[in-house]
């Protein structure tokens, strides 16, 4: 069983008494920086000059500096960077400034676990991961709530790595419930959850169900509503109540149909393929392929992104969302 930390286990003064540098001002970097500022933590943003992150930080009333300067100023340095570029940016801009005894934090263990990121052994290195997007983190904290966080110590040069990471999580709005983990566990389970369920399994299930209804002669609009639009209702219930709570909130007809259909769709063959998927992740095969894809300009990713955007469910969705007063589609 994992160790669960609460506010009683955390000293918020650790971070409030030290200079913090956040490297990167994208989805996570912006939210964490603004929440740190709201927690009265002295924080500096490290960002490439002239890019959208730099302009965004300026618009938020911050004074960004180069990544190297930020790392030099920070006693605690958070890498809020994409997995595929984290190691290169660290080596070039951050590592020279990481004096012995400093703390390096990451909000995803990918680069550490697969060996792309290799900090020296005289600094503390820990995972401090909000379990939600940056936008969600910012919104929840702004409305007086908190996100769950994950903490893991990768390297404890000073004996204080965990206390520092917990204090950081508290300052960004994740201190009420923090789950202890390892870098390997966070990395593998995060990748597997994304691929098997959230970003791989669910979209493919939705497309297949949509196609099945439309090919059987039902309208694209009805297929969209039933297979995609109403997914929010169920995911919200799952988030708030779990599986049993979701089933209590739906009709008996829906519950009975779910029991009958679920195991017909997700059978032993699917579970075996999930096992193979997990093996690819744990062995580093996925990381190797993504490293090669990133290094080649992400051409296949861009091709797939374009191809997926042309699926009929997307056209119907764009049209219907404009007619739905309760949906903000972000202009898509």
BABA-364251 format. One record per residue (C-alpha): residue in three letters; x, y, z. Coordinates in steps of 0.1 Angstrom, whole numbers, plus 5000, padded with zeros to 4 digits. Example, Ala and Ser with C-alpha at 12.3 -4.5 7.8 and 13.67 -1.06 7.14 Angstrom:
<ALA <5123 4955 5078>>
<SER <5137 4989 5071>>
***
This chain:
<UNK <5000 5000 5000>>
<UNK <5012 5035 4992>>
<UNK <5019 5060 5019>>
<UNK <4995 5089 5020>>
<UNK <5007 5123 5032>>
<UNK <4984 5151 5044>>
<UNK <4989 5187 5055>>
<UNK <4999 5175 5089>>
<UNK <5030 5158 5074>>
<UNK <5042 5189 5054>>
<UNK <5062 5219 5064>>
<UNK <5052 5247 5040>>
<UNK <5080 5269 5054>>
<UNK <5107 5249 5035>>
<UNK <5097 5263 5001>>
<UNK <5087 5297 5014>>
<UNK <5122 5301 5028>>
<UNK <5140 5293 4996>>
<UNK <5143 5307 4960>>
<UNK <5123 5286 4935>>
<UNK <5130 5285 4898>>
<UNK <5104 5270 4873>>
<UNK <5120 5261 4840>>
<UNK <5093 5263 4813>>
<UNK <5061 5283 4812>>
<UNK <5037 5260 4794>>
<UNK <5006 5242 4807>>
<UNK <5022 5231 4840>>
<UNK <5049 5257 4843>>
<UNK <5024 5286 4842>>
<UNK <5000 5271 4867>>
<UNK <5027 5261 4892>>
<UNK <5044 5295 4890>>
<UNK <5012 5314 4896>>
<UNK <5002 5292 4924>>
<UNK <5037 5296 4940>>
<UNK <5033 5333 4937>>
<UNK <4999 5332 4954>>
<UNK <5015 5312 4982>>
<UNK <5041 5340 4987>>
<UNK <5070 5319 4974>>
<UNK <5098 5338 4958>>
<UNK <5097 5323 4923>>
<UNK <5115 5331 4890>>
<UNK <5106 5318 4855>>
<UNK <5132 5304 4832>>
<UNK <5121 5306 4795>>
<UNK <5135 5311 4761>>
<UNK <5133 5348 4751>>
<UNK <5109 5357 4724>>
<UNK <5087 5326 4726>>
<UNK <5051 5323 4736>>
<UNK <5060 5313 4771>>
<UNK <5081 5344 4776>>
<UNK <5053 5366 4764>>
<UNK <5028 5348 4786>>
<UNK <5049 5352 4817>>
<UNK <5053 5389 4809>>
<UNK <5015 5392 4805>>
<UNK <5010 5376 4839>>
<UNK <5032 5403 4856>>
<UNK <5063 5382 4859>>
<UNK <5099 5390 4848>>
<UNK <5112 5359 4830>>
<UNK <5149 5353 4826>>
<UNK <5169 5329 4807>>
<UNK <5168 5292 4818>>
<UNK <5204 5294 4828>>
<UNK <5199 5325 4849>>
<UNK <5168 5310 4865>>
<UNK <5186 5278 4874>>
<UNK <5214 5298 4889>>
<UNK <5190 5318 4911>>
<UNK <5169 5288 4922>>
<UNK <5177 5267 4953>>
<UNK <5148 5245 4942>>
<UNK <5145 5240 4904>>
<UNK <5114 5226 4889>>
<UNK <5116 5212 4853>>
<UNK <5081 5219 4839>>
<UNK <5091 5207 4804>>
<UNK <5080 5182 4778>>
<UNK <5093 5147 4782>>
<UNK <5111 5147 4749>>
<UNK <5131 5179 4755>>
<UNK <5136 5178 4793>>
<UNK <5170 5161 4792>>
<UNK <5186 5183 4765>>
<UNK <5174 5215 4781>>
<UNK <5187 5204 4815>>
<UNK <5221 5195 4801>>
<UNK <5225 5227 4782>>
<UNK <5209 5253 4805>>
<UNK <5203 5239 4840>>
<UNK <5230 5214 4849>>
<UNK <5259 5239 4851>>
<UNK <5240 5259 4877>>
<UNK <5230 5229 4899>>
<UNK <5255 5234 4928>>
<UNK <5258 5206 4954>>
<UNK <5229 5206 4978>>
<UNK <5203 5221 4954>>
<UNK <5170 5204 4947>>
<UNK <5159 5193 4912>>
<UNK <5122 5186 4908>>
<UNK <5103 5171 4879>>
<UNK <5065 5168 4875>>
<UNK <5068 5136 4854>>
<UNK <5093 5108 4859>>
<UNK <5097 5098 4822>>
<UNK <5131 5114 4815>>
<UNK <5145 5102 4848>>
<UNK <5133 5067 4847>>
<UNK <5144 5060 4812>>
<UNK <5178 5075 4817>>
<UNK <5176 5105 4794>>
<UNK <5180 5129 4824>>
<UNK <5211 5122 4844>>
<UNK <5216 5146 4873>>
<UNK <5249 5146 4893>>
<UNK <5248 5126 4926>>
<UNK <5254 5156 4948>>
<UNK <5220 5172 4944>>
<UNK <5185 5162 4956>>
<UNK <5162 5149 4929>>
<UNK <5125 5142 4934>>
<UNK <5092 5139 4916>>
<UNK <5065 5164 4926>>
<UNK <5036 5157 4903>>
<UNK <5001 5173 4904>>
<UNK <4976 5147 4891>>
<UNK <4958 5170 4866>>
<UNK <4966 5194 4838>>
<UNK <4980 5228 4846>>
<UNK <4947 5245 4837>>
<UNK <4929 5222 4862>>
<UNK <4955 5228 4889>>
<UNK <4951 5266 4885>>
<UNK <4913 5264 4884>>
<UNK <4910 5241 4915>>
<UNK <4933 5262 4936>>
<UNK <4917 5295 4925>>
<UNK <4884 5281 4936>>
<UNK <4897 5271 4970>>
<UNK <4902 5234 4963>>
<UNK <4932 5212 4959>>
<UNK <4945 5185 4935>>
<UNK <4960 5152 4946>>
<UNK <4998 5151 4942>>
<UNK <5024 5124 4938>>
<UNK <5058 5124 4955>>
<UNK <5089 5102 4950>>
<UNK <5125 5106 4959>>
<UNK <5149 5097 4931>>
<UNK <5181 5109 4948>>
<UNK <5186 5121 4984>>
<UNK <5219 5139 4987>>
<UNK <5210 5160 5017>>
<UNK <5185 5139 5035>>
<UNK <5157 5165 5029>>
<UNK <5146 5156 4993>>
<UNK <5112 5143 5004>>
<UNK <5104 5171 5028>>
<UNK <5113 5197 5001>>
<UNK <5092 5180 4974>>
<UNK <5062 5178 4998>>
<UNK <5066 5214 5007>>
<UNK <5066 5223 4970>>
<UNK <5035 5203 4964>>
<UNK <5017 5221 4992>>
<UNK <5028 5255 4978>>
<UNK <5013 5248 4943>>
<UNK <4980 5235 4957>>
<UNK <4985 5197 4961>>
<UNK <4992 5194 4998>>
<UNK <4959 5181 5012>>
<UNK <4965 5146 4997>>
<UNK <4998 5134 4985>>
<UNK <5005 5098 4975>>
<UNK <5039 5084 4979>>
<UNK <5052 5065 4949>>
<UNK <5084 5058 4930>>
<UNK <5097 5074 4898>>
<UNK <5094 5041 4880>>
<UNK <5058 5035 4892>>
<UNK <5047 5070 4884>>
<UNK <5062 5069 4849>>
<UNK <5050 5034 4839>>
<UNK <5014 5038 4853>>
<UNK <5011 5073 4838>>
<UNK <5021 5060 4803>>
<UNK <5000 5029 4806>>
<UNK <4969 5048 4818>>
<UNK <4972 5073 4789>>
<UNK <4977 5046 4763>>
<UNK <4953 5019 4775>>
<UNK <4925 5041 4787>>
<UNK <4926 5079 4785>>
<UNK <4942 5089 4752>>
<UNK <4943 5055 4734>>
<UNK <4915 5032 4745>>
<UNK <4887 5058 4750>>
<UNK <4891 5076 4717>>
<UNK <4893 5044 4697>>
<UNK <4862 5030 4716>>
<UNK <4843 5062 4708>>
<UNK <4852 5061 4671>>
<UNK <4843 5025 4667>>
<UNK <4810 5029 4684>>
<UNK <4802 5060 4663>>
<UNK <4811 5042 4631>>
<UNK <4790 5012 4641>>
<UNK <4759 5033 4646>>
<UNK <4764 5054 4614>>
<UNK <4771 5024 4593>>
<UNK <4739 5009 4606>>
<UNK <4719 5038 4593>>
<UNK <4716 5060 4624>>
<UNK <4722 5097 4621>>
<UNK <4757 5111 4628>>
<UNK <4742 5136 4652>>
<UNK <4726 5109 4674>>
<UNK <4757 5088 4672>>
<UNK <4779 5117 4683>>
<UNK <4756 5125 4713>>
<UNK <4754 5090 4725>>
<UNK <4790 5079 4720>>
<UNK <4810 5110 4726>>
<UNK <4790 5139 4741>>
<UNK <4775 5118 4770>>
<UNK <4810 5105 4779>>
<UNK <4814 5136 4801>>
<UNK <4784 5125 4822>>
<UNK <4800 5092 4830>>
<UNK <4836 5104 4835>>
<UNK <4824 5130 4859>>
<UNK <4805 5104 4879>>
<UNK <4835 5081 4878>>
<UNK <4857 5109 4890>>
<UNK <4834 5119 4919>>
<UNK <4820 5085 4929>>
<UNK <4840 5056 4915>>
<UNK <4826 5027 4895>>
<UNK <4799 5016 4920>>
<UNK <4789 5052 4926>>
<UNK <4785 5058 4889>>
<UNK <4763 5027 4886>>
<UNK <4741 5039 4914>>
<UNK <4735 5072 4895>>
<UNK <4725 5057 4862>>
<UNK <4693 5038 4852>>
<UNK <4690 5001 4860>>
<UNK <4687 4996 4823>>
<UNK <4720 5012 4816>>
<UNK <4736 4994 4845>>
<UNK <4724 4960 4834>>
<UNK <4734 4967 4798>>
<UNK <4768 4977 4809>>
<UNK <4773 4944 4828>>
<UNK <4762 4924 4798>>
<UNK <4783 4943 4772>>
<UNK <4814 4952 4791>>
<UNK <4830 4918 4792>>
<UNK <4819 4910 4756>>
<UNK <4840 4940 4745>>
<UNK <4868 4939 4770>>
<UNK <4876 4902 4770>>
<UNK <4907 4881 4778>>
<UNK <4922 4890 4744>>
<UNK <4921 4927 4752>>
<UNK <4936 4920 4786>>
<UNK <4965 4901 4769>>
<UNK <4971 4930 4746>>
<UNK <4971 4954 4776>>
<UNK <4997 4932 4791>>
<UNK <5018 4934 4759>>
<UNK <5013 4972 4760>>
<UNK <5026 4974 4796>>
<UNK <5056 4952 4786>>
<UNK <5065 4977 4758>>
<UNK <5064 5005 4783>>
<UNK <5083 4988 4811>>
<UNK <5110 4975 4788>>
<UNK <5117 5010 4773>>
<UNK <5105 5000 4739>>
<UNK <5079 5028 4738>>
<UNK <5104 5053 4751>>
<UNK <5129 5043 4724>>
<UNK <5103 5047 4697>>
<UNK <5092 5081 4710>>
<UNK <5128 5093 4712>>
<UNK <5134 5083 4676>>
<UNK <5101 5100 4666>>
<UNK <5109 5132 4684>>
<UNK <5144 5133 4669>>
<UNK <5130 5130 4634>>
<UNK <5108 5160 4636>>
<UNK <5077 5141 4648>>
<UNK <5066 5135 4612>>
<UNK <5045 5104 4620>>
<UNK <5029 5122 4649>>
<UNK <5019 5151 4627>>
<UNK <5006 5127 4601>>
<UNK <4985 5108 4626>>
<UNK <4972 5141 4642>>
<UNK <4961 5153 4607>>
<UNK <4945 5119 4599>>
<UNK <4926 5117 4631>>
<UNK <4913 5153 4628>>
<UNK <4895 5142 4596>>
<UNK <4874 5114 4612>>
<UNK <4837 5121 4606>>
<UNK <4830 5123 4643>>
<UNK <4852 5154 4644>>
<UNK <4832 5172 4617>>
<UNK <4799 5164 4634>>
<UNK <4813 5174 4668>>
<UNK <4825 5208 4656>>
<UNK <4791 5216 4642>>
<UNK <4771 5204 4672>>
<UNK <4793 5220 4698>>
<UNK <4786 5254 4683>>
<UNK <4749 5249 4689>>
<UNK <4754 5237 4725>>
<UNK <4752 5266 4750>>
<UNK <4767 5245 4778>>
<UNK <4799 5236 4758>>
<UNK <4830 5257 4753>>
<UNK <4849 5240 4726>>
<UNK <4879 5264 4726>>
<UNK <4871 5274 4691>>
<UNK <4878 5239 4677>>
***
